[in-house]
Every structure is written in C-alpha cells, then in structure tokens.
Amino acid sequence: MPIVVGHDTLKTRRTLKVGNKSYAYYSIKAAEKAGLGDLTRLPYSMKVLLENLLRYEDGRSVTVDDLKAVAQWLKDKRSDREIAYRPARVLMQDFTGVPAVVDLAAMRDAMTKLGGDTKKINPLSPVDLVIDHSVMVDYSATKGAFQKNVDLEYERNGERYAFLRWGQTAFDNFRVVPPGTGICHQVNVEYLAQTVWTGIDGKTEVAYPDTLVGTDSHTTMVNGLAVLGWGVGGIEAEAAMLGQPISMLLPEVVGFRLSGKPKEGTTATDLVLTVTQMLRKKGVVNKFVEFYGPGLDELSIADRCTVANMAPEYGATCGFFPVDGETIAYLKASGRDPERVKLVEAYAKAQGFWRGPKAVDPVFTDTLELDLSTVEPSLAGPTRPEGRVPLSRAAVEFKDAMSNFYGKKTAVDFRAKVENANFDLGHGDVVIAAITSCTNTSNPSVLLGAGLLARNALKKGLTTKPWVKTSLAPGSQVVTDYLAQSGVQKDLDALGFQIVGYGCTTCIGNSGPLPDNISKAVTDNDFVVGAVLSGNRNFEGRVHPLTKANYLASPMLVVAYALAGNLNMDVANEPLGHDKKGKPVYLKDIWPSNKEIAATVRKYVTPAMFKKRYADVFKGDVNWRKIKVDGSQTYGWDIASTYVQHPPYFEGMSTTPAPITDVKGARLLAILGDKITTDHISPAGSIKKDGPAGKYLMDHKVNYADFNSYGARRGNHEIMMRGTFANIRIKNEMVPGTEGGITKHMPHGEVMSIYDAAMKYKAASTPLVIVAGKEYGNGSSRDWAAKGTILLGVKAVIAESYERIHRSNLVGMGVLPLQFLNGMTRFDLKLDGSEKFDISGIAVGLKPRMKTPVTITRADGSTQTIEVLCRIDTLDEIDYYKNGGILHYVLRNLAKAA
C-alpha cells in the first residue's frame, strides 16, 4: 500500500538496516538534533504521535510548529495545539461496518449525480472488517449449539452478508474476515496488528508505528501490543478511510504506575476492574493513559490487552503499553513473520520506543499508582463497569442494591415455582452466566483457568444450577484449539459451557432468549434476576431485557456463579455445593493455582495454532463462499430489503453547501439525566414488537421470530431511526415516572413515542433539541447515536459534558453540541418540556469553542437567555458542520478534484 509522506523540513528521514533489509524511517533522534531538544522522557504514546507528524509534515496540514508543540508539551505536560493525525489503517466490525459500507455505496451514487468519478470513493487506507457481532445465543448448553447458531446467523443475515461480499469485491484496500473466525479485537491482536507497519514510498520501504482507528470503542485492546489505536464513530472512520486526517488536540497523558506482583488467586480481570474504578474516579476522559513501572514485568501481553481493552470503560482515549521484551515474545509466540519481529525490535530501539530495564520513566500530565499485590478478586455491577465490588462483599452489596437501587425492601426471599420445572426462582438468581468475547477471551490464563476450575468442580460433584443459561463464545478459533488440546473443553461442556459461536454475544445483548418458563416467572413476579458475564459492558437493558442486575467478572467467576446460581450467596465464603459424601465444597477448593494455570498456558498455547488458524483467514466457511455477488462498482439497492437501504444523507446535495443558520423555535424532544450512554441513544439489542421499529417490520411482513437485532439491521436507516432513544431503560424527565422511549408532543402535551413525536415535528418543520446531564454519550462509539439523532430532526444537544467519541460524531453528522457553563445544569432551568429554544450566533462568526447565547421561551411567554459553550472544538470540525457533516465535506472535496 503506497503511503504519502511530507516535506521533511527537519530532514529526519534515515535508513534502518535489519538483517539483509533496509528501511527508511523518520527518526525522532534526528528531530532532537534538528532543534526539538531532548525528547527521551516524552511518553511513548506521544512519541508515536510525533513520528506521525514528522512523516506527514508538509507545511500545510502538518507544520514545523506542530512538531515544536510536541516538544513544548514535554515542558508544559499539556497543550491546546490541534494536530492532523493519520492512522495507518482502519478496523471495523460488522455492526458498525455495514452502515459504513452503506455510506460508501451511497457516496458513490452521490458522486455520480455530482458528475464525479465513482472510483474516487475508495478506502485510501487499508481497512479490515471482521464479522463478529451478528451471532446470537439462541442455542446453548448442547453439543450442536455452535452449528445451530451459525445456521441461524446466515439465515438471518443473508442480505447483510451479501452486501459485505459485494463491498469486498467493489472497494480497493478493503478486506473482510468472514463470520465464525473471532472478534475483531482478538483477530487484530493475534494476526492483523504488526506493532511496526511498513509501506512503499516510491521504491523505498518505509517503517513506521502500527496505528489505527476502529469503529468499535474497544479497539484499544491492541494498545497492549504497543499499537496506538482507539475507537471512533463510523463517520470518523469513513473519513479516515477516504484520506482525511483526524483532527485532535495534543492529549494530556496520565501515567499509571504499576508495581508489585499479583497475589495468588487474582486474575487480569480483577486488575482491569480495579484500574477502571481508579481511572473513572481520577477522570481521564479525552486523555491518553499510559502504563509504566516495574509492575509491567509481571503482565503478559494478554494481561496488558485485558487492561487496554476497557479504556472506554475508564473513559480514556487509549490505555497504552510500550514495546518491550514481552511484546517481542508474544509476536513470536503468535506466529508472526520472523523478519517483522526483528524489525519491531530494531525499530523500537532506534526510535526510543523500547522499554528496557534501564529506561527512565516518562514525564506525564498526571500520575497514579497501583500495587498489584493489593488487587483482590472482584466483580463490577450491577449497572456500571466502574462499579467494582470485592468478591468478599459482593453478596452484601447486592442485598443493599436490592433495597436502595431496585426498591425491593419487602418479600426479597420470596420464590415462585417455575412452570414445567422441578425448581423455583427468586430475586438474585443468576439466569445468564456467559464467558463472552472481548475483554477476557484473548487471555489464555483466564480461559484455561475457567476450564481447570470446571474440571475441579466436576471432580467434587458440583453442577450448574438448572435456571442458569450458560454459554462460551471464544474470541478466536485459537482459543478453541488450546481449550480442546488441554482437555478442559470437555469439562466446560459438562457444566453447560459449550461453544455457541465466535463473536461478541452476551456483552452486546446477543444473549438470545431465556426459556419461556424462566421469562414468565421473572415477569410475573417482577424478580430482580442477574447475569454474570466476562465482558466489559453491563449497562441497563444491554445484556438482556429481563436481567436488571448485570455483573462483569472473570471467566473463572462466571463458572463459579453458574454453580452458585444466586447473587445473594457469598461465593467467597459460603459453600457452592456439596460433594458426594455431603461435605461442603468452597470456591477455594476448586480454584486452580497460578502455577498450574501458567504451566497449562505454556504447554498448550503454541505458535503452530496461530499459523494454522490464520493461514487462510479471509476465505471463510462453505456458507460464506456460497454467497454470490456481481462485480458492479455501484450497489443495486433492493427497495424490498429490510436490512440494507439507501440512506437519505446526500439527497438534494449540491457541490456548494447552503449557508448555515441559527436554530429558531426549537422544541424539546427529551430531557435526560447523567451518563446517558450511546446504548440509551442508539438502537441495540432486541427489537420490541410494539415499538416503532417493530411496527415497521410488521408492516413489511417480517415475522416477529425473524426480527433479528437492531445491530443486524444497522444498514436500514428506517429501522434505526425508529429505535433511536427507544432503550427500555431510558428515562425522559419530560414524562416523569416512566421508562422507555416516550415523550410529550407540544404544545398539547400528548404522550407518544419519541419517533412518532419527532415525525410530527418534522412534518411541521419544527427543529428539536435534547437537554442532558453529565457525560452525555458515555460508552461505545455507536455512529447511529449521532445518525439517528439527526434523522429525528435534532439540531442541537445541550449537556453538562460529553464523552469524546459521541461529541465528535454529533459534529460529524451536523448536530450542534452545546455545553452548559459555570456549573449550570438542567435543574437550574426548571424545564418541563413546554419551552421553545432559540440558538443564536451560529449563522455568523461560528468559531471553535465559542460562547453561544440560547434563549428559552416558556409557555407563559417569559424568556431567559443563557450562555453555553459551543463544543465544535477544531477548525476542521467547523468545516464539517458547515457542510452538513464530515461525509458531505469529503464528498464535495472529491467531486471538486474530479
């Protein structure tokens, strides 16, 4: 793949000889000598950014002043300098990838109408799309569960998969990893990521850091392999694919020092839950986190990836680990090309990226420290990833939540008979125990640890409780190999943890149905039942509509809670059951030692497994290969499809954007609280029959059994806009005491769905606003949280603060993000939903982070004017907003260049 390089004003291009090969590279040491000064103590993650700027410095998008700003950062430990950053590649999963390919296909159509060359709409940076979000756990705890789920996956997603197969043939630099391979993050760590990337400049091979952006927020997992990458919205990723730099401020970098050694019985999951809680408390939104200190020597790459994976949960842009001997060992162990492994080590040492035993600690904006020996077994819940609970207090904390969070102060011990079963059900029962992909399934120590725990439990005569739905979704086929070869898969099978598929299942709501009799017992008695999963997200309504209490835990604790069956049990100290002699069996009796786990990992995780599984990774199974596609450059849209439809973003688009205008007479669509996540905003999980999206599917003759999930239907804007703000747990303060996507249509106050109200407002040409609290858009980088917002007619959001990705996505879709000033909140305004909003100062003189007046007119005619901060943060974002969005901006520029 050819790369574009800049002017190299500082003359930093040098030659690196590795074995018999020579590479060009842009030397940080040469930049030091050219005037930037000693950069030895610059954080490793900042050195990666600096190299990117050196390589692309052209006097226009990247200037020498940008380079000097990085050097100045070392003195100030922060900067307000905006830079243009160009990642080496883009990673996608299918939920976010399908709408991105839909947009690219629509851009080709729009380019045709603008008189341009459709072939210009092509990824200019390499793009890998891994199909991993579509498999659902319809079948579990049976030998044939995997194949049945795969068959259903292809049956449900045939239209989507045919569309992606078309994209694979129609677009250059676009590869698709077929279903049933693994999750994108693990495939990235095990195969795609190289730590050091190479490209061709003329006839010269250039070496540079492997960097990427991904359309899944957990792209950060690869930070554990010293690859700088983070999640962006599909909108931003599409722009990066099309050659647009990512505009960003030079970040603050928080150093997280690790010391000590983990104690017996703790796992990488316990570590990451502790880290997440600490960093959330610290406050690292929009910041890089970089791990350093002697404790790194105690962490394998798998452990580091576990910690890096949950950067979105602790709020950081990334959680970066530098290159060291462990990095090289992992690259070898995972079967990477020996020449590439040699290059990684040589390049890292030449650039000052190498963390050796004598390396000095970098300078950071701020620091915090954790002694690994203080980490204890933990869970996080019942509704937030940062809500860490020590295992020793989990039962006590749950009982407290029953009273103070769920409002169940009486009859908490009541149990109801389950129809057609020989057991009953009650509050706190664990109805889902899922070893699910992402955070933990890249880590052999916790996967094999779970298998060894299962083996020990079986020896003691323990069994899974009959009301628990158990499942295992490995992150890659390599996991299957080492679980099988070590023999522990048979033990997991015996406890109901058969493999159900390779993909992101329970953690994103693809947990599948509970048995009808379990669902009936929960619903009829309003039981607070739980899920324990080894993922990273446990927001309300995400895992399953009926599991109100959701806890994140290590795979080993997932198995333990499947045996215990109830959150009220003190799993750390109460017996999980009794052996054949009636003797109580405790968790400590079946927990494998760290030494046994490490020995099992060394024996059964081999380079040969990686080489075999990834030798033909893009080929796919027989189902994938049977999908037929034509070779057309533009897509033949099927108006009857309920999966993929031509989006309306470019309708009536001209080569020159219309002038932007102030927002006048806007109505409130919703008043929302703190930490409204993109799960609350964006459609996710199952589609309700009686909601707007369900009615749409019914109208299109789709049977309820074939509804599939919102994620699977992301390529159809008609469904997605109907599901925006439709989360079953969202609380609109305009309609007090209710949950779900409803609002009041003004001025008469009629209560209806948010979608129906938005369409009535749109018919009347009435613009809309959203008012919200702190950390609006917390969570995954869901592009549909922004796309659905604009399609509903929302022109602006006014919030106390924003999560990084969602704010950027709002701008990228032409929605104005505004922020309250001076500690003001929605409560100070005493809103009831009847107000009208005028937002001024936008049409003339729009500038980044300007203060903007908002006039509120109440039902009685009185007015109040407040000043808010415009959170369009950069000049590039001003251009995006003026064009109606980032895709419109890119498309117009490409059309002009035709």
N, C-alpha and C positions, 0 to 999 in steps of 0.2 A: 504494500500500500504506500504510494508516494506521500511524502509529508512536505508541508510548506514551511520554510524557515525564513527568518527575517534578515535584517541588515547586519546584525552582529557588530554594532558600533564599537563595543568594548573589545572586539577581537578575542573572543573567548573560545572559539572553536579549536579543538585539539584532537589528537589521534590517540586511541587506546588500543594497545596490542594485547590480545588474549590468545595464547597459543599461536596458531598459524594465521589467525584472522585479525584484521584491523577494523576498527570502528571510529567514526567521527563522533564527538560528543561536545557538549557545551559546558565548559569547565568552571565550576564555582571557584576553584583556587585561582584560576586565571582572572576571574572577575574581581577577586580580592585584590590582586596585584594591579588591576586596571583602575582601581580607585574606590572600590566599595569597602575596603578595610577588612579587618579580621571578622569572619563570619562563622568561626568554629563553634560558637555557642548558640548559633541560631537553631531553633527547634528543627528536628529532622523533617517534619511535615512542611515547615516554611521553606526549607531548602528545596523541596520538591516544587513548590510554587515558584521559587526563584529560578530554578532551572527552566521551567516552562516559560517564564518571561524572557530569560536570556535567549532561548531558542526562537521565540516569535517576535523579538524586539524589531520593530520596523519603522519606528519614528512616528507611527500613526496610532494604531490600536494599542501598541505597547511601546513606551518611550524609555529613554535612559532614566528619566525622572521616576518612573515606576520601579526600576531596579534600585535606585538610590533610596526610594521609600522603604524597600525591604531592609536595606542596611540600617536605615534610621529606626526601623521597628525594633531592632536589637537594643537600641538605647531607650526608646520610649515604651517598649513592650506592648504597644498597640498602635493603630494607625487609622486614619479616616480616608486613606487612599483607595480609590476604586481601581481595580485591575481587570484586564481581559484575560480570562483563563481558558485554555483549550485542552480538554482531556483527550487522551489518546483514543478512547473508544467509548462505546455506549452498551450497556447491558439492559435487557428487558425481560420481564416475564409476561405471560400471555394476557393476564387481566389488563395490565397497562399497555402491553404491546399491541393488542388488537386495535384499540382506538387510535394508537399512534400510526399504525399502518393504514387504518381508515382515513386518517387525516392526510397522510401522504398521498393516498389514492385520490382523495378529494382535491388536494392541491394540484395533482396532475390534470384533473378535469378543469380546474380553475385556470391553470396556466394555458390550457388550450383556448379557453374563452378570452384570455387576455392577449392572445396572439403569440405566446412564448413557446419555448421548446420543452416538451414534457420530460425529456430525458435529463433536464436540469434538476428535476425533482428526484434526487437520488441521495442516499446517505454518502457523505464525503468522508466520514469517519467509520471505521469498522463497527458493525452492530451485530450483537448476538442476542437472539430471542430464545429463551428457554420456556417451553410449555410445561408449566408446573403448578398452575393454580386452579385447574379445572376438575381434577379428580375429587370425588366426594365419597365419604364413608357410608355408602348405602349398605354394604355388606361388611361384616367384621366377625372376628372370633370363629371363623370357619376356614377350612382348608382351601376352599375355592374363592375366598373373598377377593383376592387380588384380581383374578381374571374376570370375575363378575363386575367389579368396579370399573375395570378397563373397558369392558364391552359397553357398559352404560356410558362411560365417558365419551367414547367415539360416537355412540348413538345420539347423545345429547348435543355434541359439539361438532358434528359433521360440517355444518356451514362455516363455522369459525375456522376449523382446521383447513378446509378447502381454501378459504380466503388467505390464510397464512402460507399455505403451499404456493398460492399464486404470488404472494409477496416475495417468497424465497426465489422464485424464478424471474420476477419482473424487476426487482431492485438489485443494483450492484452493492457490494460490501454489506450484504445482509444475509446472515446465516440463522437457521432455525434448528434448535435442539428439540427433537420430537418428544411427544408425551412418553411417560414411563421411564425417563432417564434419571431424573433427580431434580432438586430445586435449583434455581438459578444461582443462588449464593454458594452452594456447595459445589456445583459444577464449575463455577468461577474459581473457587479456591483450589479445587482438585485438578483442574485442567486448563481453563481459559487464561487465568492470570499467570503472568510471567515474571513479575516483580521488576524486571527491566525489559522494556519493549524495544523493538527496532523497526525502522522504516527506511525507505530509499529516497535519497536526495540526489537526483541525477544518477550517477553511477556509484555513489557512496552510500554505504550502510551506516545509518546514524543510530546510536544507542541513547535511550532516554528513559526516565522512570515510567513504569506502567501506571497509568492513571485512567480513571473512568468516572462517568456518572451513570446512575441506574434509575430505572423507573420504579424501583421498589426501595423504600426507605432503608431496608436492611442490607443494601449494597455495601454498607460499612463493614460487613463481616470480613471482607477481603483486606481491610486495614491491618488485620492480624498477620497478614503475609507481607506487610510493608508496602502495600499498594494503596495509594491515596485515592479514595473514591467515596462518594456519598449519594444519597437518593435525591432525585429531583422529580418534579412533575413530568408527566409525559409531554407536556407542552414545551418545557425547557429542554428535555431530551431531544425532541424533534428538531429544535433549533440547533442544538449541538451537532446532531447528525448532518444538518444542512450547512455546516461550516460557520455557524455563528459562535463567537466566543461567549462564555458565561461571564457576565458582569458580576463582580463580587467585591466587597470591601476586604482589604487585608485583615484576616481574622485575629481576634485575641486567641492565644493558645494557653490553655490551662494544663499545667503539668500534674500528672497523677503519679506520685512516687509509690512504688511497691517495694516492700521489704519483708524479711522473714520468710518462713516456709509454711505451706498449708499443713494443718494438723490432720491426723488420721480421721477418716470418716467424712471429710468435706470434699466437695466437688467444684468444678468450674462453674456450675450453675449457682451454687451458693455464693461464689465470688462475684459473679456478674450481678446478682440480685443486690448484694451489698454495695457494689460500685454504683449501680443505678440509683439506689436510695441516697447515697452520699452526694452524687453529682446533681441529682434533682434538687436536693437541699442547697447545694452550692450555687446553682443557677448557671448553666452553660449553654443556653440557647444562643444560636448563631456563632458559637465558638468552636474551635478545634480543641479536642482533648488529646494529649499525647502521654503515653505511659513510659515511665523511666524508672531507674533504680535497680538495686540488686535483686529484687523480687522477680524481675523478668526472667532471670536464670532458672526459676522454678516453674515457669509456664511453657508448656508445649505450644506449637503453632495452633493446634486445635483449641487449647485453652484460651489463647490470645484471640482467636476468631470468635469464640463464645462471648468474650468480653466486648470485642469490637462490634459484634452483631447488634447489640442492644443500644448503640449510640442514639438512635431515635427515642428510645425509652428514657435515657438520661438527658435527652434534649440537645445533644451536641451535633454539630455538622458531621464530625467523624471521631473515631477513637483509635488513634494511630499508634502502631508499634514499629520501631525501626528495624532495619536489616541487621541480623547478627548470625552467629553460627547456627542457631536453631532454625533460622529461615533456610539456610543452605541445606541443612539436614532434611527438612521437610520437602524441599524441591527434589532432592534425590529420592527420598522415600516414596514420593508420589509419582515417580517415573518420568520426570521432566527430562528434556533433551540435555545430555551432559554438557554440550557446548554452551547452552543457555545458562546452566547452573554456574559454569566457570565465569561467564560474562557478568552474571549478577554479583558475584563476589568481587571481581576485579573492578567493576564499575562503582559499586558501593564504596569501596576503599578509596578509589581515585577521587570521588566526589565528596568525601566526608560524610557519607550516609551510613557508614558502618559503626555499629555499637560494639566496640571491643571492650576488653576488661579494663583498659586504662582510659576509656572515653570519659571526658568531663561532662557533667550534667549541663544540659541546655539552659538558657535563660527563658523563663516563662512569664506570661502576664500575671499569673497567679498559680498557686500550687495547693495541693492537699495530699495526704499520705494515708496509706493503709498497710498495717502489718498483717501479712497473710495468715499468720498464726492465730489472729483474732477472729477470722471468719468462721461462722458456725452454720450447721445445716439450716436451711431457710426455705420459705415459700414466699410468694408475693400475691396479695389479693386483699379483699375479694373482687376489686374492680379496677385496680391500677397497677401497672408494672413496678412502680416505685414503692408500692405499699408492702415492703418487706416485713415478714413476720418470722422470728426464730421458730424453728420446728418445735422447740420445747414450750412455746407459748401459743402455738397455732390454734389449739382447741379452745383455750381461754379467750383468745382474740376473736375467734368465730362466734362464740357464745355472746360476747359483747356486741359484735356486729348484728347478731340476730335481734338484740333488743334495741340498740341505738341507731342502726343503719336501716334494717329491714322492718323495724317496728313490730316485731313478733315478741311481745312481752308475756303472753299467756299461751298455755297449751303447747309449749315448744316440744314437749315429749310425746305428743300425740302421734300415733302411727295408724295408717289405714291399710287395710287388706288390698292387695293388688289382684285385680280380676285375672282368673285363669292362671294363677301362680301360687306357689306354696310359700310366699314371703310377703311381708308388708313393707311400707315405705313411710318415711317421715322426714322432718326438717333435717338438713345437713347431710343427707345421704348423697354419696358421690355416684352420679349416674353416668358420667363420662370420665374415663381415665385414658389419656391419649399420649403416647410417645409420638410427637408430631414433629415435622421438619422445621428447620431453620436454626434456632439458637444452639441446640444441643446435638442434632444428628450429624454434625460434621465432626463430632468429638468421640473417637473410639473409646475413651476411658469411661464415659458415662453410658454409652450404648452397651459395651461389653459388661460394664458394671451392673447394668439393669439385668442383663442376661444371667450373670452369675448370681445376683440376688434372687432371680426367679428360680434358678436351679436349687439354691439353698432352701427356698420356701417350699418347693415341691418335696425335697427330702424330709422336711419337717411335717409334711402332710397338709400344708396350707392351700387354700383355693381362693379364687376370686369370688367376691360376693355376686349373687345372681342378678342384681339390679344394675350392675356396672357395665356400661358399654366400653369395651377395651379395643384399642387399635394401635398399630405400629406403622408409621409412614416414614421409611428411611429417606435420608436426604440424597442418597445416590445408590447406584447398584453396587458400588464398592462395599457399602455397609452390609448389604445382603451377603456378600461373599465372606466377610470376616465373621459375621454372626453365624453363618452356616458352617464354615470350616472349624470354628471353635466349638461348635455343637450347642451353643446356648440358644440358637433359634428354636430348637425343639423344646427347650424349657419355657421360652417365651410363648410358644404356641400352646403349650399345655395350660398356661394361665390366660389364654384368650388374646394374646398379643401377636396374632398372625399379621403378616404384611398385608396392608389394604391398598397400597399404591405408593407411587413415588411422587410426592408433591406436597404443597402447602395445604394441609387438610383442616384439622380442627381449629387451628390458630386463626384462620380467616373465616370461620363459620361454615366450612365444608365438612362439618361433623356428621352430616347425614341425619336421618330421623332416629328418634328414640322409639323403642317398641310402643305400640299403641296403648297397651295396658299401663305402662310406666307413665306415658304422657298424660293419660286420663287421670291417674292417681295424683300426679303433680298439679294438674289444672283444677281438678275437682276440689282439692284440699288447699290450694294456694300454698303448696310447700316451697320452701326455700331449699332447693337442691343444688348440688355443686358439680363442678368439673375440675379435674386436676390434669394439667397438660404441660408438656415440656416445651412450650413455645415462648413467645415474647409479648403477646397481647392478650389482655383479659378484660377489655372494656365491656360495659353493659351491653347486652344484646348481641355481642360479637360471636361468641363460641357457639351458643345455641339459644334460641328464644326462651327456653324453659330453665336454663341454668343461670340463676341470679348470682350465685357465688362462684367465681372462677379463680383458680389459684395456679400460678406458674410454679413449676418445680422441676427438679432434675428427673431424668428418666427413671432413676432408681426409686425416687419418692413417688413417681407415678405408679409404679408397680406396687409399692407399699400401700398406697391409698386404695388401689384396686382390691388389695387383700383386706384392708380395714373397712372400706365401704362407707365411712362416715367421717365428716369433718369435725364432729363433736369429740371424736376419740383422740386422746393424747397419744399419737403414734410413737412418739419418742419414748414413752414410759409405760404405756398400757400394752398388754399382750395383743398381738394381731390375730391370734387364734391359739389352738392347742394341737399338740402333736398326737400321734396315735395312742400314746399312753396317757393322754389327758394333761400333759404337762404344758404350762403356758409357754408360748413362743413370742419373743420380743424382737423388735427391729434389729437390735444389736446382735441377736443370734443368727440372723441371716445376712447381715451386711458384709460384703466381701472386703478384705483388707486392701489398702492402697497398693501394697506389694503384689498381691495376687492379680489385681487389675492391671498393673503396669506390666507384669510378666505375660499376661494374656495378650495385651496390645502388641508387645514386642514379637510374640510368636506368630500371631495370626494376621497382622496388618502388614502386607508386603507390597513392594513396588510392582510386582507382576500383576496384582489385582488392578491397579490403576491403568497400567499399559493395556491390559486386555479390555477393560470396560470402555476406555476412551479411544480405542483404535479406530472405531467406525461410528463415532458418536452422533453424526448428523444423518445417518442412514435411516434410523427408526425401525419400528417393528413392521410386520406384514400389513397391519391396518393402515399405518402411515403411508407406506409405499403404494398402497392401492388407490390412494386419493389422486384423481386425475385433474390436471389443470391445463388451461391453454397458455399460449405464450404471448398474450397481448400485453402492451405497455400500459393500457388503462383498464380499469376493472369494470366488468359488466355487472352493474348493480342489479339485484333482484328485488323488485318492489314488494314482493310477497314475503321476503325474508324477515323473520323476527329477531335475527341475530346481528345482521350487518346491514346498515342503511347509510345512504349518502347524507352526511351531516350538513346543516344549513349555514355553517360559519362563513362561507365565501359567496353566499347568494347576493347578487347585485353588486359585487365588488368591482371597483374601478381602479385604474392604475394610480390614481391620486386619492389619498384619504380625505374625507369630508372634515371640516373643522370640528374640533371637539367643543362641547357645550357644557354650561353649568347644569346641575341637576335641579329641576324645579318641580314642586308639588309632589314629591315622592311619598309614598305610603310605607308603613312598616309591614314587612312580611312576617317577621318574628323578632322577639326579644329573648335572647339566650343567655345562659349563665357562664360560669368559668369552665375552662378546659373542655370546650366543645370540640370534640375530635373530628377528624375527617371521616371517621366511622359514623358519627352522628349526621354529618352533612351528606357524604357520598353514599350512594346505594351500595349495600354489601349484604351478603348472606342470602337467605331465602326470600322469595317474593310472596307477599301475602295475597291471598285470593281476593280479599275485599278492598285492597288498596288500589290507587290509580293505575299502577303498573300491572297488577293482576287483572283489572278490568280490561286494560288494553289487550293483554294476551288472550283473555276470554273472547273479546270481540274479534280477535284474529284466529279463532277456532283452535287455540292451543289448550290441550287438556291440562288440568292442574298438575297431574303427575309429571308432565313434561315442561313445567315452568323453568326448571333448572335454577340457577342462582343469578343474582344481579351481576356478579363478576363475569359469568359466562356470557352475559348479554351486553357487555360494555361497548360492543360495536354498534348498538342501536340507540341513538340519542332519544328516541321516543320513549323507550322504557327507562332510560337512565334519568331523564329529567323528571319523570313521574315519581322516581324513587328518591330524588334529592330532598333532603330534610325529612325523610319518611322513617327514620330509625324508630323502632318501637320504644326506645328509652329516652328519646329527646324530649325536653320539657320547654315548651314555648310559654313564656311568662305572660303573653297576651291572653292565654287561656289557662288561668291558674288551676292547679289541682289535677291536671291531665298529663298524659304521656302520649308520645306519637306525633306524627307529622300533621298537626292540625293548627289552624289559625282562625282569626276573625277577619272577615272581609268588611272593610269600612267603605262608607260611613255607617252602615246599618248594623254592623257587628255580627253578621251571620257566621256561625261556626262551620268550617268546612276544611277539607284537606288543603295543605299548603299549595299543592299543584293546582287544584281547582281555583283557589283564590288567585294565584299568580296568573292563570289564563284569563280570568275575568279582568284583572288589572291590565293585562297586555292588550286585551280587546278594547279597553278604554284608553290606551296609550298612557297609562299611569306608571311612572318609574317606581322602583321599590328599593328599600334599604333594609339591612339587617343591623340590629344593635346587639352587642355581646360583651362578655366579660374578659377575663384574663386568658392568655394562651389560646386564642381562637385558632382552630385548625391544627390542634395538637395531634400527633400520631403519624400515620402512614402518608406517603406522598401521593395521595389519590388525586389524579388530574380531574376526575369527574366531580370532585367537591367544588372545583372552580368552574368547570364546563357547565354543570347543572345549575350553578348559581346564575351565570349569565343567561342561560337559556330560559330561566324562570323570569327574567326581566330585572334582576337585581343590579342596580348601577353602582352601589357603594355599600361597604360594610364599615361600621363604626364600632371598634372594640378597644378594650383596655390594653391588650398586647396580642401579638401574633406569633405563631410558630413559623419558623423560617420558610419552609417549602411552600406552605399554603399561601402566605403573603405574596411570594413570588408568582405562584400560579394564578392568583387573582389578577395581578397586573398583566400576566401573560394572556389572560382572556378578556382584558379590557374592563375589569371591575376595579373600582377605586377603593383601596384600603385606607381607612382613616383611623386615627388613634386618639383616644381621649388624652388631655393634657392635665398636668398639675394634680394628679391623683383623683380626677373626676371619674365617676362611674355612672352606669345607667340608673342607679338608685337615686343619685343626686337630681336626675331629671324628672323623676316621678312620672314615668311614661306608662300609659295604659293601652297604647296601640291605636288611639284615635288621632294621633298627631300627623301633621304633614312636615316634610323636611325640604329645605332649600339649601343646596351646597354651592357656594359661590367661589369665585377666584380661579376656577378651573379653565374656563374658556380663554382667559388672557393671563399670560405670565406664569403658566404652570412650571414649577421647578421642583427638583428633588427635595423631599422633606420640608416643604414649605408649610407654613401655618395657614389654615383654611377656615373661613367662617361658615358655620352651619346655623341656619335659622329654623327654629322649631315653632310651628303654629299649632296651637291647641284647639280643641273643639269649640271652646268659647270665644275664639278669635284672638286671644292673647298670644304674644310671641316672646321667645327667648333666643338670643344669639350666643352661641358658644364658639370657641376656637379649638380646632383639632389639628393634629399633625398629619400631613399627607405622607403616607408610607410608600410612595413611589420613591425608591431610595437612590436610584442612579440615573444618569443621563440616558443610558441605553433604555432603561425602563420607561422614561418619558417618551422615547421614540415608539416603543411597543404600544404604550397606551394611546398615543395619538393616532396610531394605525388601526386601533381596534383590537390589538393583540399581537403576540410575537409571530404567529404564523402568517398573519397578514403582512407584517413588516418584511419577513423573509421572502414571501411570495412576490411582493411588489419589487423588491430589490432584484430578485432573479429575473423577473419579467423585463425590468429596465435593462438588464445586462444582456438580454437576448439579442 
